[in-house]
Amino acid sequence: MTEQPFRPREKLIERQKYFQSIHKHTYLKGPMDKITSVAIPIALAASSLYLIGRGIYNMSHGIGKKE
C-alpha cells in the first residue's frame, strides 16, 4: 500500500526551483516569513522595552505602591 504525496511532484519541483533561485537568507524566503521572523520579534522587543520603561518610571516616582 502506498500513500499519496502531500503535493504533486510537479508543484514540489516548481517550488524547489523558486526557493533555490531566491538570493535571500534562508529564514526570509517564504511569503509570510517577514512577519514571523521580523515583525513579531520587533513587536515583542518594543512592548517589553515599553513595559520595562514604565516600571522604572513608576518605581522612581512611587506610583502604584500597595499600602
LUMFITOR-611656 format. One record per residue: residue in three letters; residue number from 1; x, y, z of N, C-alpha, C in turn. Coordinates in steps of 0.001 Angstrom, whole numbers, plus 500000, padded with zeros to 6 digits. Layout:
<pts>
- type,seq,nc1,nc2,nc3,cac1,cac2,cac3,cc1,cc2,cc3
- ALA,NUM,X,Y,Z,X,Y,Z,X,Y,Z
...
</pts>
This chain:
<pts>
- type,seq,nc1,nc2,nc3,cac1,cac2,cac3,cc1,cc2,cc3
- MET,1,500832,498829,500000,500000,500000,500000,500887,501248,500000
- THR,2,500659,502145,499067,501454,503363,499005,500565,504553,499326
- GLU,3,501157,505515,500017,500417,506728,500370,500507,507739,499241
- GLN,4,499488,508549,499154,499505,509649,498198,500401,510756,498747
- PRO,5,501190,511416,497905,502025,512512,498406,501167,513710,498796
- PHE,6,501739,514572,499661,501010,515757,500089,500780,516713,498927
- ARG,7,501773,516853,498084,501675,517724,496914,502068,516926,495682
- PRO,8,501557,517313,494527,502012,516662,493298,503496,516958,493059
- ARG,9,504170,516045,492434,505611,516175,492209,505951,517427,491391
- GLU,10,505094,517790,490439,505359,518963,489610,505360,520235,490452
- LYS,11,504395,520346,491369,504328,521516,492241,505547,521575,493144
- LEU,12,505977,520428,493636,507137,520366,494516,508397,520836,493786
- ILE,13,508596,520351,492570,509761,520753,491781,509698,522246,491464
- GLU,14,508499,522746,491164,508330,524170,490874,508693,525021,492088
- ARG,15,508244,524602,493265,508560,525356,494487,510036,525264,494836
- GLN,16,510652,524116,494614,512083,523975,494877,512887,524924,493987
- LYS,17,512520,525001,492723,513212,525914,491810,513036,527362,492254
- TYR,18,511824,527692,492707,511551,529056,493171,512423,529405,494370
- PHE,19,512450,528525,495372,513209,528817,496586,514710,528777,496350
- GLN,20,515171,527972,495427,516605,527915,495152,517070,529109,494330
- SER,21,516150,529760,493627,516551,530894,492800,516601,532201,493590
- ILE,22,515970,532248,494760,515957,533470,495558,517292,533608,496285
- HIS,23,517843,534808,496257,519128,535039,496914,518927,535833,498199
- LYS,24,518080,535340,499062,517864,535945,500371,518336,534959,501433
- HIS,25,518251,535392,502683,518561,534482,503771,517515,533375,503810
- THR,26,517891,532239,504324,517003,531083,504336,515715,531357,505096
- TYR,27,515785,532093,506203,514606,532307,507028,513688,533401,506480
- LEU,28,514011,534022,505349,513152,535050,504758,512663,534677,503371
- LYS,29,512725,533415,503001,512387,533036,501631,510893,532894,501383
- GLY,30,510110,532560,502378,508685,532351,502174,507921,533659,502109
- PRO,31,506683,533623,501637,505909,534855,501504,505503,535468,502850
- MET,32,505297,534653,503877,504879,535166,505185,506023,535178,506188
- ASP,33,507247,534915,505752,508367,534796,506684,508803,536130,507262
- LYS,34,508521,537225,506577,508896,538522,507134,508077,538829,508380
- ILE,35,506854,538334,508414,506010,538575,509588,506525,537777,510775
- THR,36,506824,536489,510557,507220,535656,511675,508664,535860,512098
- SER,37,509542,536246,511190,510955,536376,511526,511380,537797,511851
- VAL,38,510587,538787,511468,510997,540170,511677,509968,540925,512516
- ALA,39,508726,540936,512095,507722,541791,512728,507386,541342,514149
- ILE,40,507184,540061,514362,506805,539573,515694,507930,539800,516704
- PRO,41,509205,539460,516403,510258,539765,517385,510421,541263,517663
- ILE,42,510257,542105,516644,510358,543552,516876,509221,544026,517766
- ALA,43,508014,543507,517538,506872,543895,518372,507070,543435,519814
- LEU,44,507572,542223,520011,507818,541735,521370,508896,542562,522065
- ALA,45,509956,542890,521349,511027,543701,521936,510519,545097,522294
- ALA,46,509736,545702,521411,509218,547049,521668,508274,547059,522862
- SER,47,507390,546066,522949,506453,546042,524071,507176,545767,525389
- SER,48,508191,544906,525362,508925,544638,526607,509727,545861,527040
- LEU,49,510335,546587,526084,511050,547814,526443,510096,548870,527005
- TYR,50,508904,548961,526438,507906,549901,526956,507522,549545,528383
- LEU,51,507257,548260,528642,506849,547850,529984,507979,548037,530994
- ILE,52,509217,547772,530587,510354,547991,531481,510487,549482,531794
- GLY,53,510384,550314,530773,510464,551763,530981,509359,552278,531880
- ARG,54,508158,551777,531676,507034,552201,532522,507241,551761,533961
- GLY,55,507776,550555,534153,508041,550069,535508,509099,550897,536213
- ILE,56,510169,551251,535497,511213,552086,536096,510662,553468,536438
- TYR,57,509850,554038,535543,509248,555343,535812,508344,555279,537041
- ASN,58,507508,554251,537124,506595,554124,538266,507369,553925,539568
- MET,59,508457,553132,539537,509246,552924,540752,509942,554215,541181
- SER,60,510459,554966,540226,511181,556174,540597,510267,557278,541115
- HIS,61,508994,557263,540705,508046,558272,541181,507113,557744,542267
- GLY,62,507234,556500,542644,506418,555940,543707,504964,555754,543324
- ILE,63,504698,555510,542065,503325,555331,541582,502952,553854,541683
- GLY,64,501724,553585,542121,501223,552230,542127,501677,551378,543295
- LYS,65,502105,552003,544392,502526,551215,545547,501307,550688,546286
- LYS,66,501461,549509,546862,500410,548960,547692,500624,549438,549124
- GLU,67,499567,549756,549775,499644,550291,551165,499967,549202,552147
</pts>
